[in-house]
């Protein structure tokens, strides 16, 4: 089973391989995001796009039910996960890639664009998470209950106080706005093509998804709703496929070493 | 000013030229569809020619006998939809164009389906924008609109055409075809493999239900966000979707 290891971090990932352009898939499920969880998502990109792209997905570090582990970097929660995403792509020798992320994958995508915008060719936030003013503690509380408690049980070196700090730095204070990871000004200036598949459950506010689509100069948005029946889902997937196809570079992905020359 | 002429038919058209893949732009405005419709933001949500002329060879035209337009021809009472479709195919033949994409507003929706039925091999991809369709709750809408808004002015300037002829023409066009998208059957749409991107609307003449039914039936259909015309930001999002769709389906 493939693991990417760096220091104390050990990341389980799956890679369909092949010569297709790389598509990093970030599963949803909050901090319990795993490759296995993709099977319960509205669609599974590992199945849907494997014939056209090299699809790579990973268990999030320290996700419940997953196989990835690593330290709890309380002072830099979002960046710690983004380190893993970028590190995994480096490990696989991938310079340029596209990214499709469910739920928490939305904020992760924006952070990837901020930190490695020159490597991300196009991005697809699917039912993206975002801050909802009328439920300001939603993400913090969900993860304290649904992730923090179980993590502390299986990792004695991690305490609920550490989890509280981690989640507070992730979701509260200055982060409690918009898509958590980047500012509206960043989105306004981001030229990367983005296709958003909006949702409107408490953790995935439609208004934030649309606001980011309005701001980003090369954004698109699918039909909404798109998950009510299989026919709608097919329509959304055709849009995603056309979007990925259009933005895929004409030449195959270059390995890191070749790209650096 | 360029005209395509065939027999008694004279079609005014505009052609941006260039080496881009051809994009036929079918204006809206019912039987008064003219190029001016697409240029006016009060009538068209976006001007397809202005949007896409840098990437495509855009060809637009005035519908035969549209009031306010420069195209003219006989009123082919027994074959209303096909006579207009003849004009479109004839214009493209005249321009030496074999394969093309089509983007049509309003009445352009039924025209696109008729183009796909009659010349499916030539139409590489199509974009029905706020397409017209039959609304069972308003079964005489199109007949009524055109017998009032198109026929009288046409009869006034064309003494060879009478209101009785217009009545027969519109009955053959709408009353006897009062279902779905007027021009083709659901079975045709179900079998149509051509990529289609629909931008739905929901005013009386542009039923959302019909637009979505066609999208669900067509095996390679896509649909834009909806609504997409209530603010300029959404129009931009929809146009970006159109651009992606056209580019994805443009032959290399």
HADDOCK unambig.tbl for C-alpha pairs under 7 A between the chains (distance, minus, plus):
assign (segid A and resid 214 and name CA) (segid B and resid 233 and name CA) 5.84 0.50 0.50
assign (segid A and resid 219 and name CA) (segid B and resid 237 and name CA) 6.78 0.50 0.50
assign (segid A and resid 220 and name CA) (segid B and resid 237 and name CA) 5.11 0.50 0.50
assign (segid A and resid 220 and name CA) (segid B and resid 240 and name CA) 6.29 0.50 0.50
assign (segid A and resid 220 and name CA) (segid B and resid 241 and name CA) 6.26 0.50 0.50
assign (segid A and resid 221 and name CA) (segid B and resid 225 and name CA) 6.54 0.50 0.50
assign (segid A and resid 221 and name CA) (segid B and resid 237 and name CA) 6.55 0.50 0.50
assign (segid A and resid 222 and name CA) (segid B and resid 224 and name CA) 6.14 0.50 0.50
assign (segid A and resid 222 and name CA) (segid B and resid 225 and name CA) 5.38 0.50 0.50
assign (segid A and resid 223 and name CA) (segid B and resid 223 and name CA) 6.45 0.50 0.50
assign (segid A and resid 223 and name CA) (segid B and resid 224 and name CA) 5.43 0.50 0.50
assign (segid A and resid 223 and name CA) (segid B and resid 225 and name CA) 3.92 0.50 0.50
assign (segid A and resid 223 and name CA) (segid B and resid 226 and name CA) 6.34 0.50 0.50
assign (segid A and resid 224 and name CA) (segid B and resid 225 and name CA) 6.27 0.50 0.50
assign (segid A and resid 231 and name CA) (segid B and resid 216 and name CA) 6.22 0.50 0.50
assign (segid A and resid 235 and name CA) (segid B and resid 221 and name CA) 6.82 0.50 0.50
assign (segid A and resid 235 and name CA) (segid B and resid 222 and name CA) 5.14 0.50 0.50
assign (segid A and resid 235 and name CA) (segid B and resid 223 and name CA) 6.59 0.50 0.50
assign (segid A and resid 238 and name CA) (segid B and resid 222 and name CA) 6.40 0.50 0.50
assign (segid A and resid 239 and name CA) (segid B and resid 222 and name CA) 6.43 0.50 0.50
assign (segid A and resid 242 and name CA) (segid B and resid 244 and name CA) 6.87 0.50 0.50
assign (segid A and resid 242 and name CA) (segid B and resid 245 and name CA) 6.47 0.50 0.50
assign (segid A and resid 242 and name CA) (segid B and resid 248 and name CA) 5.83 0.50 0.50
assign (segid A and resid 243 and name CA) (segid B and resid 244 and name CA) 6.29 0.50 0.50
assign (segid A and resid 245 and name CA) (segid B and resid 248 and name CA) 6.78 0.50 0.50
assign (segid A and resid 246 and name CA) (segid B and resid 244 and name CA) 6.50 0.50 0.50
assign (segid A and resid 246 and name CA) (segid B and resid 247 and name CA) 6.84 0.50 0.50
assign (segid A and resid 246 and name CA) (segid B and resid 248 and name CA) 5.55 0.50 0.50
